[in-house]
Amino acid sequence: VHAHTSAESPLRFVMEATGVYHEKFAYFLESKRYKIIIILSNKISNYFRTP
């Protein structure tokens, strides 16, 4: 992961909120100071339906 990051393009993780299953991984990434974006599943499915 570190070989592909730079100051110009910070690494971000996007994950779907899946009950409590995403939480441990999100806390782990946060402890490593990564940018985390959590999206509700109904929002992402509606996004793909828009023209």
C-alpha positions as CSV (number, residue, x, y, z in Angstrom):
1,V,0.0,0.0,0.0
2,H,2.7,2.5,0.9
3,A,4.5,2.1,-2.4
4,H,1.5,3.4,-4.3
5,T,0.7,6.4,-2.2
6,S,1.9,10.0,-2.4
7,A,1.2,13.4,-1.0
8,E,-0.7,14.4,-4.2
9,S,-3.0,11.4,-4.2
10,P,-3.9,10.1,-0.7
11,L,-5.2,6.6,-0.4
12,R,-8.9,6.4,0.5
13,F,-11.0,3.4,1.4
14,V,-14.7,3.2,0.5
15,M,-16.8,0.6,2.1
16,E,-20.5,-0.3,2.4
17,A,-22.0,-0.2,5.8
18,T,-22.9,-3.8,6.5
19,G,-24.4,-4.0,9.9
20,V,-21.5,-4.2,12.3
21,Y,-19.2,-6.2,10.0
22,H,-17.4,-3.1,8.6
23,E,-16.6,-1.5,11.9
24,K,-13.5,-3.4,13.0
25,F,-11.9,-2.9,9.7
26,A,-12.8,0.8,9.7
27,Y,-11.4,1.3,13.2
28,F,-8.2,-0.5,12.1
29,L,-7.8,1.8,9.0
30,E,-8.5,4.8,11.1
31,S,-5.8,3.8,13.6
32,K,-3.4,3.8,10.6
33,R,-4.7,7.3,9.7
34,Y,-6.3,6.3,6.4
35,K,-9.2,8.2,5.0
36,I,-12.4,6.1,5.3
37,I,-15.7,6.7,3.5
38,I,-18.6,4.5,4.6
39,I,-21.7,4.4,2.3
40,L,-25.1,3.1,3.1
41,S,-26.1,0.2,0.8
42,N,-29.3,1.9,-0.3
43,K,-27.4,5.0,-1.4
44,I,-24.9,3.2,-3.5
45,S,-27.5,1.0,-5.2
46,N,-29.6,4.2,-6.1
47,Y,-26.4,5.8,-7.5
48,F,-26.0,3.1,-10.1
49,R,-29.6,3.5,-11.2
50,T,-29.3,7.2,-12.1
51,P,-28.8,8.0,-15.7
